[in-house]
Amino acid sequence: MVESKKKAVQRIEEQLMKLEVQATDREENKQIALGTSKLNYLDPRISVAWCKKWNVPIEKIYNKTQREKFAWAIDMAEEDYEF
């Protein structure tokens, strides 16, 4: 009886570990998906104009590599930019 309870506890611990890994994967994929959408579907001029209008540092939405890639948009777009 004790042996069967130990096996049951071990099985439940393994299930818990699998669920924790799945939850971590799900969270990490959310970040990837959001970043991909931002880069592929949003015109960077709109994002830059929004940042300038609301005094949000561009560094908050674009990392260094992205800022280098979108330097043309950062130089071009003002806070009143309209698409």
C-alpha positions in Angstrom: 0.0 0.0 0.0 2.8 2.4 0.9 4.6 1.5 -2.3 1.6 2.2 -4.5 1.1 5.7 -2.8 4.8 6.5 -3.4 4.3 5.6 -7.1 1.2 7.7 -7.3 3.0 10.7 -5.8 5.9 10.2 -8.2 3.5 10.1 -11.1 1.8 13.3 -10.0 5.1 15.1 -9.5 6.1 14.1 -13.1 2.8 15.5 -14.4 3.3 18.7 -12.5 6.8 19.1 -14.0 5.4 18.6 -17.5 2.7 21.2 -16.9 5.3 23.7 -15.6 7.4 23.2 -18.8 4.3 23.7 -21.0 3.4 26.9 -19.1 7.0 28.2 -19.6 6.9 27.4 -23.3 3.6 29.1 -23.7 4.9 32.3 -22.0 8.0 32.3 -24.1 6.0 31.9 -27.3 3.8 34.8 -26.5 6.9 37.1 -26.5 8.1 35.7 -29.8 4.7 36.1 -31.5 4.3 39.7 -30.3 7.7 40.7 -31.5 7.2 39.0 -34.9 3.9 40.8 -35.4 5.4 44.2 -34.5 8.2 43.7 -37.0 6.2 42.2 -39.8 2.8 44.0 -39.7 3.3 47.5 -38.1 4.8 50.3 -40.1 7.7 51.5 -38.0 6.8 55.1 -38.8 3.5 54.7 -36.9 5.2 53.2 -33.9 7.9 56.0 -33.9 5.3 58.7 -34.2 3.3 57.2 -31.3 6.4 57.2 -29.2 7.2 60.8 -30.0 3.7 61.9 -29.5 3.4 60.3 -26.0 7.0 60.8 -25.0 7.8 57.1 -24.8 11.4 56.3 -25.4 11.8 54.4 -28.7 14.2 52.1 -26.8 11.1 50.7 -24.9 9.7 49.2 -28.1 12.7 48.6 -30.3 15.9 47.0 -29.3 19.3 48.2 -30.7 19.2 46.0 -33.8 15.7 47.1 -34.6 16.5 50.8 -34.1 19.4 50.4 -36.5 17.1 48.7 -39.0 14.4 51.3 -38.7 16.7 54.4 -38.5 15.0 55.7 -41.6 11.7 55.7 -39.8 13.0 57.2 -36.7 14.5 60.1 -38.7 11.5 60.6 -40.9 8.4 60.3 -38.6 7.4 63.2 -36.4 4.7 63.0 -33.7 2.0 64.2 -36.1 2.9 61.6 -38.8 -0.2 60.1 -40.5 -0.1 57.0 -42.7 
